[in-house]
Amino acid sequence: MAFRFTIAKKIGTGFGVLLFFLVIVFYTTYTTLNASIDINDKITDVNSPSVSSLEELKLLTVRSKMLIFNWVYIQSQSDHPDKQKLTRLIDRKYPYLIKKVEKLSVNWDKADQDRIKVVFEKLAELFEMHKEIIMLLPDWDSYDDSQNKFMATYYIGDDGDVYIKTSEILFELDDLISNQKFHTGNATEVMQSSFSDLKWLTRWLGIALVIFGVLVAFYTTRSIVRPVHKLKMILLSLSKGVFPKKSIKAKSDEIGEMTNALNRVISGLDSTKEFAIAVGAGRFDTEYEPLSEEDSLGKTLIKMRDDLAENERVLEQKVIERTAEVVEKQKEVELQNEKISELYEEVTDSIKYAKGLQEAILPPTEFVEKSMPDSFILYKPKDIVSGDFYWVEEKNDKVYFAAVDCTGHGVPGAFMSIVGYNALNEALRTNDDPGSILDGLNRGISKTLHNNAMGSTTKDGMDLALCCYDKKTKELQYAGAYNPLYLIRDGEVNQLKADKFAIGGYFDDPSKKYTNHVIQLQEEDYIYIFSDGYADQFGGPKGKKFMYKRFRDHLLTLKGREMNDQKLYLDNTLEDWKGPLEQIDDILVIGIHVS
């Protein structure tokens, strides 16, 4: 079998050479870094600490010389600070430093180890001399002994033992420090040299890798990428339905085999296209030869041609029949649309008429302004007619007003509002305080809705807040079914809670009575009653409910505004909150300012 330099062999050879160079770079870098780490550890753990400790020992020797001189020449007590410093130096600092240097000297060369031992011996002798001087001049009175003073002065003189011994020790320490610095410098030079060698090797190997990589890329592009790109462009053209004008030359590798296969596919698709054009034009007698016995597509196309010929004949007959049916159905649909349009107009007209009837039960604007001059009513029905309504009446020089929310909204709510309005007027005739009025209202609504429905469990009814206000005494009475009352005074919201049972919802339990709350109002108080539509409206950036807490917070900001401005503010706030969302319920808010 003839040798073929396949794509796999081409790629494997190129990447094998690149990998060889990378292994050399990695191994050299790893070896150099390990050696540098060892050198750096020695500098960090031995050389630098040795230099530092020897210099510290030298400084200790110099300080001891200064302190012993002060001991001799400055007459003082035994507790003098300089004398205490010298004592601590001999007893504490010197032994600690000796141990530290001994531990480091284990890693020195033999000559330096011997020299430091000599330094230790001389230091021991030096501090023995210091101790003798300390014994000669232990306190203030000892300085008056001329013999002791003479002996101590002799020790530290230019020819004295202390002076000579100290000079010898300092000389030895200077020499040792120079040696350790020399060792540190040599280690640093070795490390820098290894890094320079690594830098040189990395640079040249990097250049070699770049050159070889360019060659590999160039060869791969010519032998692999460029043919693959040609195949890709042909396939992209085929995906758009565009056939190439000529065949592609194939090589002897895997890409060449793919090219030959693609040339055969293109030839077959071209003949299939011509056959499909002929069949699509209705030439069902066009001949077509499959590419092989296994050509399922070709066989399917022949069957499709025969089926289409038969289907065309059948469809022509069905089109004639269905056209007649569609014409007949279209006439029926047009007739039904006309009837639906008429019914819609009738229903809409009826609801608009019902709106007029409902608005007729609402108190006139002139009556509201006269009874509650410093007030506002925000009333926004969801539909044409509303399940919410407001009620204002006067009796015995008192103003009665209520915000009522009937079950449902739209037409059902509107019917309930008329029933509630009549029942509320009837309850006012026989009762005076709001609690009793609600009890009477409940009986009236229950009787109206349920007197002919034994065992009925319907929940039709209403929630409301009802107030009775004496403008002379500024006394306010309140009773509520689910709907509370907000009193704003001194920058705070005080809530009078409603009873948790709706009007018309407990007709079978006459023992339940509504609570009548009595409060004494003050000037600059604000009273608000409302239905649940405002707080339940969805909106805002996350499409959530407005909620009662946000409603109370906005009411606190209204202090000092005219009541009509308050109404506009609440309306605009709700519209901004609602945004493009639909209003979900009827909205009613009544506000009164006590002045």
KOLMI-931829 format. One line per 8 residues: number of its first residue (from 1); their letters; for each residue x, z, y of C-alpha. Coordinates in steps of 0.05 Angstrom, whole numbers. Layout:
! residues N
NUM> A> X/Z/Y; ...;
***
This chain:
! residues 595
1> MAFRFTIA> 0/0/0; 29/-21/67; 47/35/116; -2/43/174; 17/82/236; -53/111/244; -81/148/304; -71/215/270;
9> KKIGTGFG> 3/200/257; 12/176/329; -18/239/358; 16/284/307; 85/255/322; 77/263/398; 52/334/395; 103/353/342;
17> VLLFFLVI> 161/336/389; 127/372/447; 117/433/402; 191/432/382; 213/435/455; 162/490/469; 189/532/411; 260/526/439;
25> VFYTTYTT> 237/547/508; 197/605/479; 253/630/434; 306/627/489; 260/661/539; 241/716/489; 314/730/470; 337/732/543;
33> LNASIDIN> 280/777/564; 293/826/507; 366/831/526; 348/839/600; 298/894/582; 352/932/544; 400/926/603; 346/946/652;
41> DKITDVNS> 327/1006/609; 400/1029/607; 405/1022/683; 340/1059/693; 350/1114/641; 426/1124/644; 466/1092/700; 420/1105/759;
49> PSVSSLEE> 402/1176/738; 476/1190/724; 497/1167/794; 440/1208/825; 457/1271/784; 532/1266/799; 518/1258/873; 471/1317/870;
57> LKLLTVRS> 527/1358/835; 575/1336/889; 526/1358/943; 518/1425/908; 594/1434/907; 599/1419/982; 541/1466/998; 573/1522/957;
65> KMLIFNWV> 637/1513/998; 598/1518/1063; 558/1578/1040; 620/1617/1015; 655/1603/1081; 595/1631/1118; 596/1691/1072; 667/1707/1091;
73> YIQSQSDH> 669/1691/1165; 598/1715/1185; 589/1790/1178; 518/1802/1151; 475/1843/1105; 467/1826/1031; 397/1798/1043; 421/1746/1094;
81> PDKQKLTR> 387/1678/1080; 454/1642/1069; 477/1695/1020; 411/1688/982; 419/1612/981; 488/1618/951; 464/1667/898; 407/1620/878;
89> LIDRKYPY> 455/1562/877; 502/1597/828; 448/1629/784; 395/1574/782; 411/1507/810; 481/1501/782; 462/1516/708; 401/1469/712;
97> LIKKVEKL> 443/1412/741; 498/1422/690; 448/1414/633; 420/1351/665; 489/1319/672; 508/1339/601; 446/1305/573; 462/1241/611;
105> SVNWDKAD> 537/1241/594; 521/1230/520; 512/1156/537; 577/1149/577; 643/1122/551; 693/1171/520; 738/1175/581; 682/1194/629;
113> QDRIKVVF> 655/1245/579; 724/1279/577; 729/1279/653; 661/1310/663; 680/1366/615; 741/1380/659; 696/1381/720; 650/1431/686;
121> EKLAELFE> 710/1476/670; 734/1473/742; 665/1487/769; 660/1548/724; 727/1572/752; 704/1557/823; 641/1598/817; 680/1656/785;
129> MHKEIIML> 722/1656/849; 657/1656/890; 633/1716/851; 699/1753/865; 691/1740/940; 618/1765/935; 643/1829/903; 696/1838/958;
137> LPDWDSYD> 644/1831/1014; 577/1854/984; 546/1885/1048; 556/1897/1123; 604/1955/1117; 651/1919/1068; 672/1873/1125; 705/1933/1159;
145> DSQNKFMA> 753/1940/1100; 813/1899/1124; 843/1891/1055; 779/1862/1026; 769/1818/1086; 840/1793/1080; 833/1777/1005; 768/1740/1016;
153> TYYIGDDG> 798/1700/1074; 858/1683/1032; 813/1654/977; 780/1605/1025; 840/1586/1067; 872/1517/1068; 920/1539/1013; 869/1584/979;
161> DVYIKTSE> 844/1575/909; 772/1561/929; 793/1506/977; 840/1474/928; 792/1478/869; 735/1450/910; 777/1391/932; 797/1376/860;
169> ILFELDDL> 725/1378/837; 702/1332/893; 757/1283/877; 737/1281/804; 664/1273/820; 678/1216/869; 716/1180/815; 661/1191/764;
177> ISNQKFHT> 608/1166/813; 649/1103/826; 655/1091/751; 579/1098/740; 564/1052/798; 614/1002/770; 579/1004/702; 512/994/737;
185> GNATEVMQ> 538/934/775; 567/903/712; 501/911/675; 463/880/733; 512/821/735; 502/810/660; 427/811/667; 429/764/727;
193> SSFSDLKW> 475/717/689; 427/715/630; 370/700/677; 411/644/710; 424/614/641; 350/619/624; 332/587/691; 380/529/677;
201> LTRWLGIA> 355/519/607; 282/524/628; 292/474/684; 324/421/641; 277/432/582; 219/429/631; 244/362/658; 252/337/586;
209> LVIFGVLV> 181/360/569; 153/325/630; 190/260/615; 170/262/541; 98/281/560; 94/222/606; 120/176/551; 70/205/501;
217> AFYTTRSI> 13/198/551; 33/127/566; 37/108/493; -28/144/476; -63/110/534; -40/41/511; -54/51/437; -114/98/437;
225> VRPVHKLK> -147/111/504; -151/40/529; -184/12/466; -231/72/463; -248/60/537; -266/-12/521; -311/10/464; -343/62/510;
233> MILLSLSK> -359/10/563; -390/-36/511; -433/21/484; -454/41/554; -474/-31/567; -513/-32/502; -549/33/522; -573/-5/583;
241> GVFPKKSI> -594/-65/542; -536/-110/564; -499/-149/510; -425/-168/516; -409/-241/525; -352/-244/475; -325/-204/416; -268/-154/421;
249> KAKSDEIG> -201/-164/388; -188/-111/334; -123/-77/314; -103/-51/246; -118/23/258; -182/63/256; -202/39/325; -195/-32/299;
257> EMTNALNR> -243/-17/242; -292/12/293; -285/-51/335; -301/-97/277; -362/-55/260; -386/-57/332; -377/-133/334; -422/-139/273;
265> VISGLDST> -474/-92/304; -475/-132/369; -485/-197/332; -542/-167/292; -574/-137/354; -569/-203/390; -607/-240/335; -657/-182/332;
273> KEFAIAVG> -668/-188/407; -682/-263/403; -732/-250/346; -766/-193/386; -772/-239/447; -806/-292/405; -854/-243/372; -869/-212/439;
281> AGRFDTEY> -887/-280/466; -937/-288/410; -896/-337/367; -911/-301/302; -885/-360/261; -813/-347/283; -764/-339/224; -716/-280/218;
289> EPLSEEDS> -663/-265/166; -643/-192/152; -568/-177/156; -567/-154/83; -610/-128/26; -601/-58/55; -622/-79/126; -684/-35/132;
297> LGKTLIKM> -691/-52/206; -694/-127/192; -746/-118/138; -786/-73/184; -784/-125/239; -812/-179/192; -869/-132/171; -881/-115/244;
305> RDDLAENE> -887/-190/260; -940/-199/206; -977/-135/226; -977/-155/299; -1007/-222/283; -1064/-188/246; -1072/-134/299; -1077/-185/354;
313> RVLEQKVI> -1136/-218/320; -1171/-151/309; -1156/-125/379; -1185/-186/412; -1252/-173/378; -1249/-98/395; -1232/-112/468; -1295/-154/475;
321> ERTAEVVE> -1338/-98/444; -1306/-40/483; -1310/-76/549; -1385/-79/542; -1387/-4/525; -1343/16/583; -1386/-21/633; -1447/16/607;
329> KQKEVELQ> -1412/84/608; -1387/73/679; -1458/63/703; -1479/129/670; -1419/167/701; -1435/141/771; -1507/164/763; -1485/234/740;
337> NEKISELY> -1436/240/799; -1492/226/848; -1535/281/817; -1478/332/817; -1463/316/890; -1536/328/909; -1538/394/870; -1473/417/903;
345> EEVTDSIK> -1500/403/972; -1564/441/956; -1526/502/930; -1478/502/989; -1536/498/1039; -1570/556/1003; -1507/599/1006; -1498/583/1080;
353> YAKGLQEA> -1570/603/1092; -1557/667/1053; -1498/680/1099; -1544/677/1159; -1591/727/1125; -1533/773/1109; -1505/769/1180; -1575/788/1204;
361> ILPPTEFV> -1570/856/1171; -1504/871/1205; -1511/911/1270; -1507/869/1333; -1441/869/1371; -1475/897/1434; -1503/956/1394; -1435/971/1362;
369> EKSMPDSF> -1399/969/1429; -1451/1016/1459; -1451/1065/1401; -1375/1063/1389; -1344/1038/1454; -1271/1051/1435; -1269/1020/1365; -1258/957/1325;
377> ILYKPKDI> -1286/925/1261; -1240/878/1221; -1288/840/1175; -1260/783/1131; -1306/759/1075; -1271/725/1016; -1326/673/1007; -1383/646/1050;
385> VSGDFYWV> -1422/709/1036; -1392/778/1025; -1399/839/981; -1372/884/1038; -1414/902/1099; -1410/951/1156; -1469/995/1179; -1480/1030/1246;
393> EEKNDKVY> -1541/1071/1266; -1559/1127/1315; -1602/1188/1301; -1610/1253/1340; -1556/1232/1391; -1506/1222/1335; -1473/1157/1311; -1474/1141/1237;
401> FAAVDCTG> -1425/1087/1213; -1402/1065/1144; -1355/1016/1109; -1390/993/1045; -1358/955/986; -1411/929/937; -1396/909/866; -1366/839/864;
409> HGVPGAFM> -1361/789/921; -1392/722/939; -1466/712/920; -1471/773/872; -1439/818/924; -1484/791/979; -1546/809/939; -1519/879/928;
417> SIVGYNAL> -1503/886/1002; -1577/873/1021; -1600/923/969; -1549/974/995; -1567/962/1068; -1641/976/1056; -1626/1036/1013; -1578/1064/1066;
425> NEALRTND> -1631/1059/1120; -1682/1092/1075; -1634/1149/1059; -1620/1161/1134; -1694/1171/1148; -1698/1232/1103; -1628/1261/1109; -1580/1281/1165;
433> DPGSILDG> -1511/1297/1138; -1468/1243/1103; -1466/1281/1036; -1542/1284/1031; -1548/1212/1055; -1502/1189/998; -1542/1230/948; -1606/1196/972;
441> LNRGISKT> -1572/1128/973; -1549/1139/901; -1620/1155/879; -1647/1094/915; -1595/1046/887; -1602/1075/817; -1678/1068/820; -1674/997/846;
449> LHNNAMGS> -1622/973/795; -1642/1012/732; -1716/1034/734; -1737/976/688; -1674/977/644; -1679/1036/596; -1612/1051/565; -1576/1002/610;
457> TTKDGMDL> -1500/1013/620; -1491/966/679; -1440/988/731; -1471/954/790; -1466/997/852; -1421/1008/913; -1362/1047/941; -1365/1069/1013;
465> ALCCYDKK> -1342/1116/1067; -1398/1145/1111; -1387/1183/1177; -1432/1220/1226; -1400/1230/1295; -1426/1275/1351; -1396/1247/1414; -1413/1309/1454;
473> TKELQYAG> -1381/1362/1408; -1331/1313/1377; -1351/1338/1309; -1344/1289/1251; -1378/1294/1184; -1355/1250/1126; -1374/1236/1054; -1345/1182/1009;
481> AYNPLYLI> -1353/1148/942; -1283/1128/922; -1265/1105/993; -1227/1158/1033; -1221/1170/1108; -1155/1170/1146; -1147/1216/1207; -1083/1202/1248;
489> RDGEVNQL> -1063/1262/1290; -994/1281/1319; -960/1222/1284; -985/1240/1214; -1038/1212/1168; -1088/1263/1142; -1130/1238/1085; -1201/1263/1070;
497> KADKFAIG> -1210/1247/996; -1274/1216/970; -1312/1236/908; -1292/1196/847; -1361/1169/828; -1393/1107/856; -1462/1099/886; -1510/1077/831;
505> GYFDDPSK> -1461/1098/777; -1489/1167/757; -1564/1158/760; -1570/1195/693; -1534/1258/719; -1572/1287/779; -1527/1348/781; -1471/1308/814;
513> KYTNHVIQ> -1472/1315/890; -1428/1284/943; -1383/1330/984; -1398/1334/1059; -1333/1344/1098; -1336/1371/1170; -1277/1366/1217; -1268/1380/1292;
521> LQEEDYIY> -1235/1320/1325; -1187/1323/1383; -1171/1275/1439; -1123/1219/1418; -1145/1225/1346; -1155/1159/1307; -1206/1152/1251; -1202/1094/1199;
529> IFSDGYAD> -1249/1078/1142; -1243/1016/1098; -1256/980/1033; -1202/967/981; -1193/893/999; -1137/904/1050; -1092/946/1005; -1105/904/943;
537> QFGGPKGK> -1085/837/975; -1027/802/939; -970/773/980; -901/787/1007; -836/759/980; -852/781/908; -927/768/906; -945/842/899;
545> KFMYKRFR> -1003/883/927; -1000/908/999; -1014/979/974; -1044/1040/1011; -977/1070/1030; -956/1008/1068; -1026/1007/1099; -1018/1079/1124;
553> DHLLTLKG> -948/1065/1151; -975/1007/1192; -1032/1049/1219; -981/1100/1244; -949/1045/1287; -1016/1031/1323; -1018/1094/1365; -1028/1079/1439;
561> REMNDQKL> -1052/1008/1428; -1120/983/1451; -1169/980/1393; -1177/905/1398; -1101/898/1396; -1101/942/1333; -1152/895/1301; -1109/833/1318;
569> YLDNTLED> -1046/868/1293; -1078/887/1226; -1107/817/1218; -1040/782/1233; -1002/830/1188; -1048/816/1129; -1045/740/1141; -968/742/1143;
577> WKGPLEQI> -967/784/1079; -1017/738/1043; -979/674/1062; -1001/615/1019; -1036/660/967; -1112/664/961; -1151/722/990; -1173/761/928;
585> DDILVIGI> -1229/805/956; -1272/819/1017; -1235/858/1072; -1266/910/1118; -1231/961/1164; -1265/1003/1218; -1223/1041/1269; -1246/1092/1323;
593> HVS> -1206/1124/1378; -1227/1194/1403; -1218/1198/1478;
***
